[in-house]
């Protein structure tokens, strides 16, 4: 058993090098290319100010404060966020925690290869106190390898189960024990340029048929049907695999598949994969340019009115502000994926920005402080402050978001909060599907990433679905599938 666990952990480490950055795959170069931040003039002028130091050899940016060098460090590793996002974490999380007591200093390291760094460090019984993960699927092998601390005592202390949306809370449990908390809601949907739709007399689509009709008309006019792409980041493919499994196969079928009640080799799953192939063949996913575009490119094209739609994850709000500026600032809006015959009600694919856990190999005192820091991030006040500064990422999965005040937020921040509130309402009604980074084990998730085998005609739909079943069956037997919440169709 121990050899199996070690092998699995190493496999996840290799997977992490592919999936590092944030939970739902973005294909944006910003999360890595902008991660290296020079030391600020302010930090060198005053030793009381928090400093940013960059490890040039590893592209690691570190938030530390020389005035607190005598304090014990509590460490949190994070992905290579942009400088403005790092500033938000410093002022809203780091500074507040450091001011709350006088024994510890929270040190945040922004690492472009955080997932692979994390698994390597944890395998050696090292690593940070607060453990970042790219979703519950990433967490499962770490739990089996006994690298993460059970959080049930802290959950009771801070009331997490009562305030966090049940599907997200349960997704962080293994054999009934809590090991991780999802810190941010993300979902797949449709960003659209309001001006493009208005100028062409196109209504905001409410069904898949209407969406496809607008894309056909756009392409006939020389526009992209939608803009999206996986340039430099193949895992973007999983966004669309998850999307079609939710809206074509349907939550009921996927619940049965993920609980082992039904095989992946079924007509509904095949229909979902076939529909994705149909979209690819029609050029709806930016046509031949899919492999030449990342999300930054795509948002620029959407802002430049080269397409009516950008079909992607809601966390893309965090990059939209760079392209929807000045008189374009309010041209962008977001809708859930339109209804289909299989899924007529507003339904969201549940994805995670990331998960937060506690390192099992640190002291009890450090575990207590790590839990305190995680709790700071799991409330409406933190979401409000972070979203005002950094829209698109900190969609805390709370049952009640009514206290989040958006009156002083920018347009994009307001729009993002509305999306998270809508997701929360839908989840409370049971109208949700399953994003692969939350609910699929690692090897199965990789098969979803490789859906382009079907798009490029290198694998048939039948063979592809069978390959998913083969991987899933093995992982299911090993207990690597996270808990699967029941959608409304099953209740």
Secondary structure, DSSP 8 states (H G I E B T S, - for coil): -HHHHHHHHHHHHHHHHHHTT-SS----THHHHT------HHHHH-TTSEEEEEETTTTEEEEEEGGGTTSEEEEEEE----HHHHHHHIIIIIHHHHHT-SSEEEEEEEETTHHHHHHHHHHTT-S-SEEEESSHHHHHHHHHTT-B---HHHHHHHTHHHHB-HHHHHHTEETTEE--EE--EE-EEEEEEHHHHHHHT-----BHHHHHHHHHHHHHTTSBSS----TT-GGGHHHHHHHHIIIII-HHHHHHHHTTSS-S-SHHHHHHHHHHHHHHHHTTTTGGGGGG--HHHHHHHHHTTSBSEEEEEGGGHHHHTTTS-GGGTTSEEEEE--B-SS--S--EEEEES-EEEEBTTS-HHHHHHHHHHHHHHSSHHHHHHHHHHSTTT----BS--TT---TTS-HHHHHHHHHHHHHHHHHHHT-EEE-HHHHS-HHHHHHHHTTHHHHTTSS-HHHHHHHHHHHHHHHHHTT-S------TTT-
